[in-house]
Amino acid sequence: MTTFVITVPGTIVAGVTDTSRATLEGKLAEQHTDLSESEGLDLLTVNDDGTFSIRLEVEAADQYQAELNAVRLVSTALQEMGFSEEDAPLGAPAVTGIDSDL
Protein backbone atom coordinates (compact mmCIF):
# COMPACT_ATOMS: atom_id res chain seq x y z
CA MET A 1 0.00 0.00 0.00
CA THR A 2 1.04 3.54 -0.67
CA THR A 3 0.18 6.67 1.30
CA PHE A 4 -1.10 9.48 -0.91
CA VAL A 5 -1.80 13.08 0.01
CA ILE A 6 -4.83 14.02 -2.05
CA THR A 7 -6.10 17.58 -2.47
CA VAL A 8 -9.85 17.86 -2.97
CA PRO A 9 -11.04 21.31 -4.09
CA GLY A 10 -14.57 22.58 -3.83
CA THR A 11 -16.85 25.53 -3.27
CA ILE A 12 -19.25 26.08 -0.41
CA VAL A 13 -22.01 28.15 -1.95
CA ALA A 14 -24.09 28.25 1.25
CA GLY A 15 -21.44 30.20 3.18
CA VAL A 16 -18.72 29.13 5.58
CA THR A 17 -18.79 30.01 9.25
CA ASP A 18 -15.93 29.61 11.70
CA THR A 19 -17.97 26.89 13.40
CA SER A 20 -18.54 24.93 10.17
CA ARG A 21 -14.87 25.25 9.29
CA ALA A 22 -13.79 23.92 12.70
CA THR A 23 -16.33 21.08 12.49
CA LEU A 24 -15.07 20.03 9.06
CA GLU A 25 -11.45 20.12 10.22
CA GLY A 26 -12.40 18.00 13.24
CA LYS A 27 -14.15 15.38 11.09
CA LEU A 28 -11.15 15.02 8.78
CA ALA A 29 -8.27 15.54 11.24
CA GLU A 30 -7.32 11.86 11.47
CA GLN A 31 -6.65 11.87 7.70
CA HIS A 32 -4.03 14.63 8.06
CA THR A 33 -0.91 13.17 9.64
CA ASP A 34 2.87 13.08 9.35
CA LEU A 35 3.31 13.13 5.57
CA SER A 36 1.04 16.07 4.82
CA GLU A 37 2.17 17.98 7.89
CA SER A 38 5.85 17.43 7.08
CA GLU A 39 5.18 18.83 3.62
CA GLY A 40 3.76 21.97 5.25
CA LEU A 41 0.24 21.38 3.96
CA ASP A 42 -2.77 22.69 5.86
CA LEU A 43 -5.71 20.33 6.21
CA LEU A 44 -8.21 22.96 5.08
CA THR A 45 -7.80 26.21 3.19
CA VAL A 46 -10.90 28.37 2.72
CA ASN A 47 -10.81 31.45 0.51
CA ASP A 48 -13.01 34.54 0.82
CA ASP A 49 -15.09 33.49 -2.20
CA GLY A 50 -16.10 30.17 -0.56
CA THR A 51 -13.68 28.01 -2.52
CA PHE A 52 -11.71 25.54 -0.46
CA SER A 53 -9.01 22.88 -0.64
CA ILE A 54 -8.84 19.88 1.67
CA ARG A 55 -5.65 17.81 1.87
CA LEU A 56 -6.03 14.25 3.15
CA GLU A 57 -3.73 11.29 3.53
CA VAL A 58 -5.18 8.03 2.30
CA GLU A 59 -3.71 4.56 1.94
CA ALA A 60 -4.46 2.90 -1.37
CA ALA A 61 -3.02 0.54 -3.94
CA ASP A 62 -3.00 3.22 -6.63
CA GLN A 63 -3.69 6.87 -7.36
CA TYR A 64 -7.19 6.24 -8.73
CA GLN A 65 -8.33 4.45 -5.57
CA ALA A 66 -6.68 7.10 -3.38
CA GLU A 67 -8.57 9.88 -5.15
CA LEU A 68 -11.88 7.98 -4.85
CA ASN A 69 -11.30 7.41 -1.14
CA ALA A 70 -10.45 11.07 -0.51
CA VAL A 71 -13.52 12.35 -2.34
CA ARG A 72 -15.69 9.86 -0.43
CA LEU A 73 -14.27 11.04 2.92
CA VAL A 74 -14.81 14.72 2.08
CA SER A 75 -18.32 14.12 0.69
CA THR A 76 -19.33 12.15 3.78
CA ALA A 77 -17.99 14.83 6.15
CA LEU A 78 -19.81 17.59 4.27
CA GLN A 79 -23.08 15.60 4.20
CA GLU A 80 -22.81 14.91 7.94
CA MET A 81 -22.56 18.67 8.42
CA GLY A 82 -25.75 19.20 6.41
CA PHE A 83 -24.18 20.36 3.12
CA SER A 84 -25.74 18.82 0.02
CA GLU A 85 -23.77 18.25 -3.19
CA GLU A 86 -25.35 21.47 -4.51
CA ASP A 87 -24.31 23.41 -1.38
CA ALA A 88 -20.68 22.26 -1.60
CA PRO A 89 -19.77 20.88 -5.04
CA LEU A 90 -16.36 19.23 -5.25
CA GLY A 91 -13.78 19.57 -8.00
CA ALA A 92 -11.38 17.00 -9.39
CA PRO A 93 -8.96 15.59 -6.78
CA ALA A 94 -5.21 15.76 -7.32
CA VAL A 95 -2.21 13.98 -5.82
CA THR A 96 -0.17 16.39 -3.68
CA GLY A 97 2.27 13.86 -2.23
CA ILE A 98 3.22 10.16 -2.26
CA ASP A 99 5.00 8.06 0.34
CA SER A 100 5.74 4.47 -0.70
CA ASP A 101 7.79 1.65 0.78
CA LEU A 102 8.90 0.63 -2.72
PyMOL commands that set and color helices and strands:
alter all, ss='L'
color gray80, all
select helices_A, chain A and resi 18-31+34-38+63-80
alter helices_A, ss='H'
color red, helices_A
select strands_A, chain A and resi 2-11+44-46+51-60+94-100
alter strands_A, ss='S'
color yellow, strands_A
deselect
rebuild
show_as cartoon
